[in-house]
Amino acid sequence: MDHSVTPQYKIILCWGSSCQKLSSKSILDRIHQKIDELKMGNNVDIILSGCLGMCSKGPILIINPGYYIYGKITPEIVGEIIEKHINQNKATAAYLIEEDHLFNRFYRIFGDVKFYGRQMRIALRNCGIIDPESIDDYLSVRGYESLAKSLALFTPNQVINEIKASGLRGRGGAGFPTGYKWELTAQEKSSEKFIICNADEGDPGAFMDRNAIESDPHTIIEGMIIGAYAVGAQNGIIYTRAEYPLAIDRLHIAINQAKEHGFLGNNILGTNFSFNIEIRQGAGAFICGEETALIHSLEGKRGVPRTRPPYPATKGLFNKPTVVNNVETWANIPVIIQEGAAWFSSIGTKNSKGTKVFAVAGSVINTGLVEVPMGTTLKEIIFDICGGLPDNKTLKAVQIGGPSGGCLTKDHLDIQVDYESFAEIGTIMGSGGMIVIDNKSCMVKLARFFLEFSQSQSCGKCTPCREGTKRMLEILERITTGNGKPEDIQKLLRLGNTIKKTALCGLGKSAPNPVISTITHFRNEYEEHINEKKCATNDCSALIVYEINDACTGCSACIRICPTKAISGIKKNKHQINQNLCIKCGDCFDICAFKGITRR
Amino acid sequence: MISTIQNDAKLNSLRAYINSHKEMTRNDSLLIRVLQKAQEIIGYLPPEIMNFIAQEMSIPRAQVWGVATFYHYFFLKPVGKYIISVCMGTACYLKGAEKILKAFKEKLNINIGETTDDKLFTLIEARCLGACGLAPAVSINGTIYGQLDEKKAYNIIKKYINQSK
């Protein structure tokens, strides 16, 4: 009798959105071709994994055993890598990523239980390890074991108690204790209850939900099924952005597989518990990330929020009790059930348990996803894990929580990330966007950018948000174009604080945060814009002045390129710029070969 | 009534889609999905189509119009063959998305929300494409182009113009 042999090598190719966009497909073709050439088909297993979180080094290729990580792969070099690695047993050093700290894991099924890396991956534990389109892969990493455990050993109440004891709090931003939310819904007497997974990830600069779904959709589904069992829900909905087609495809595949295996549908695993999940796509409204707006959208209405209470936990979708949790929250559930509340609550700080995923982007070397225990400092995340800023730039600020959060300065780098510490310094955890800003960026303009975003996404239902953010934006526009008035800072603060107190929903309440926090930490920049009509970073183009200095050779290159004919002069003599005609496009500055134009 | 929509086959397939959900309880909650389907079939949502949907789904026209005008995803005017959405998320903004947007505006000679005269391109802003590692990024009919500068932006337009010749 023949025994099937486990393939000797496992090639894991990152199949996340980012790497796919960088031509993973042609790389895959080349890998197949090369392996056929080498006649190694029986010895090599090729896995397409979800996002490995190291997008700036993509496309990523991993060869196991040994966890050799190759970065910036191209179809041209991949043949050489395979040839050397698999045929000659030599790793090609030139393409290896040496710093492997992004891939350290605590989670023990990966065999490195004793090794505490800088990261600790719980929500993203399977990301990049398994093939997201294969339920067998998920089952091989103890997938759906927690579901079976819950159904066989726990009553719904015991599941809720376990989640309560774990200390898990909502990862969508507000941090409401998940177990208590479930308890509220479970206590409601209703023949119909709903479970919603909020995957309407709207914060610009945040992409952890997209990655979590693309890399490990079954975890989220399993979390939702356990939640449904705990609260007694029959139907679940995943509300996701239409902008994430790959995530939607993978969810469809995963849901169908789960149905085939009896994890979804009627009489799950032979019990009398039944549950179904459907996917709904959003239609491009940031406000729909707010739970009551999301519910209205699911009901086929305009996505406007309503006052709470009643909370969705008691009156949600179609007025039925509804649990709304974020993607990352759901991804934590199976682990808590599997490993126990005591283990989970041993991670993190006093009131914030577990880990948090951050999407680190902006002026940082390793852009990507980082999952760290609560209590890790900003410094560790930005400098130790993400490698600091590129090109010796210096850190000026860190923006946390997207347009709802605030800016922190380098004085805050030792702050431990958790819900309380962030609240203390006037920002929020948010969904986990973390943007690193270097000293080339103007904070006033950045505040304007965020406010422009919140303003454009305001649904218009309540006056403070609709009118107030508009007025704040007008003031900021005035300041960044050199028309600011001395009283403007005071006005912004007064208006901002009023909006915070009176707006109806989270979007409005938090919209002034970027402005207020930049005024708090970078007031001097506002004053400079207003009093001296100057932007030190030259980011606010309206405040820049171009002048011709003595280095001018009179070559007239600037005269020819100037779109408004603002520059005049005789050949071989110093030219002049007519400031009234100059539109500050900077074309003359860029074209001058003699540094004859000063920008200030 | 449906004067601007010449193609009955399109209308029939939309009707079939609506009818396939008729039996479902609370089927009016599917309005957004139906509008998405209509836009997929027709390309945008002309007034006649919104009225048609209202009639077929037995819900007030005002509600259909209200929903269609609320969400940014729905186009109320015809759009070009290629929809260029320039990501204006924070990461892209910090890496010069404004310049990219300006380059597209200048090259195509249109503003945000407008369509070129040859009906080839429509330019829109995106909230965040979730491709922050590739900033600055744009998406053209779902294909993402990352790490752009002005020159690459011009080349992309050229590529699409050549493709459609």
Boltz contact constraints between the chains, C-beta under 6 A:
constraints:
  - contact:
      token1: [A, 18]
      token2: [B, 131]
      max_distance: 6.0
  - contact:
      token1: [A, 18]
      token2: [B, 133]
      max_distance: 6.0
  - contact:
      token1: [A, 18]
      token2: [B, 134]
      max_distance: 6.0
  - contact:
      token1: [A, 21]
      token2: [B, 144]
      max_distance: 6.0
  - contact:
      token1: [A, 55]
      token2: [B, 133]
      max_distance: 6.0
  - contact:
      token1: [A, 56]
      token2: [B, 133]
      max_distance: 6.0
  - contact:
      token1: [A, 204]
      token2: [B, 89]
      max_distance: 6.0
  - contact:
      token1: [A, 204]
      token2: [B, 90]
      max_distance: 6.0
  - contact:
      token1: [A, 204]
      token2: [B, 127]
      max_distance: 6.0
  - contact:
      token1: [A, 204]
      token2: [B, 128]
      max_distance: 6.0
  - contact:
      token1: [A, 205]
      token2: [B, 89]
      max_distance: 6.0
  - contact:
      token1: [A, 205]
      token2: [B, 90]
      max_distance: 6.0
  - contact:
      token1: [A, 205]
      token2: [B, 91]
      max_distance: 6.0
  - contact:
      token1: [A, 205]
      token2: [B, 132]
      max_distance: 6.0
  - contact:
      token1: [A, 207]
      token2: [B, 130]
      max_distance: 6.0
  - contact:
      token1: [A, 207]
      token2: [B, 132]
      max_distance: 6.0
  - contact:
      token1: [A, 210]
      token2: [B, 130]
      max_distance: 6.0
  - contact:
      token1: [A, 242]
      token2: [B, 73]
      max_distance: 6.0
  - contact:
      token1: [A, 283]
      token2: [B, 32]
      max_distance: 6.0
  - contact:
      token1: [A, 283]
      token2: [B, 71]
      max_distance: 6.0
  - contact:
      token1: [A, 283]
      token2: [B, 73]
      max_distance: 6.0
  - contact:
      token1: [A, 284]
      token2: [B, 71]
      max_distance: 6.0
  - contact:
      token1: [A, 284]
      token2: [B, 72]
      max_distance: 6.0
  - contact:
      token1: [A, 284]
      token2: [B, 73]
      max_distance: 6.0
  - contact:
      token1: [A, 285]
      token2: [B, 71]
      max_distance: 6.0
  - contact:
      token1: [A, 299]
      token2: [B, 29]
      max_distance: 6.0
  - contact:
      token1: [A, 300]
      token2: [B, 28]
      max_distance: 6.0
  - contact:
      token1: [A, 300]
      token2: [B, 29]
      max_distance: 6.0
  - contact:
      token1: [A, 300]
      token2: [B, 31]
      max_distance: 6.0
  - contact:
      token1: [A, 300]
      token2: [B, 32]
      max_distance: 6.0
  - contact:
      token1: [A, 302]
      token2: [B, 66]
      max_distance: 6.0
  - contact:
      token1: [A, 302]
      token2: [B, 67]
      max_distance: 6.0
  - contact:
      token1: [A, 302]
      token2: [B, 70]
      max_distance: 6.0
  - contact:
      token1: [A, 361]
      token2: [B, 91]
      max_distance: 6.0
  - contact:
      token1: [A, 361]
      token2: [B, 132]
      max_distance: 6.0
  - contact:
      token1: [A, 362]
      token2: [B, 91]
      max_distance: 6.0
  - contact:
      token1: [A, 362]
      token2: [B, 94]
      max_distance: 6.0
  - contact:
      token1: [A, 367]
      token2: [B, 133]
      max_distance: 6.0
  - contact:
      token1: [A, 435]
      token2: [B, 90]
      max_distance: 6.0
  - contact:
      token1: [A, 449]
      token2: [B, 93]
      max_distance: 6.0
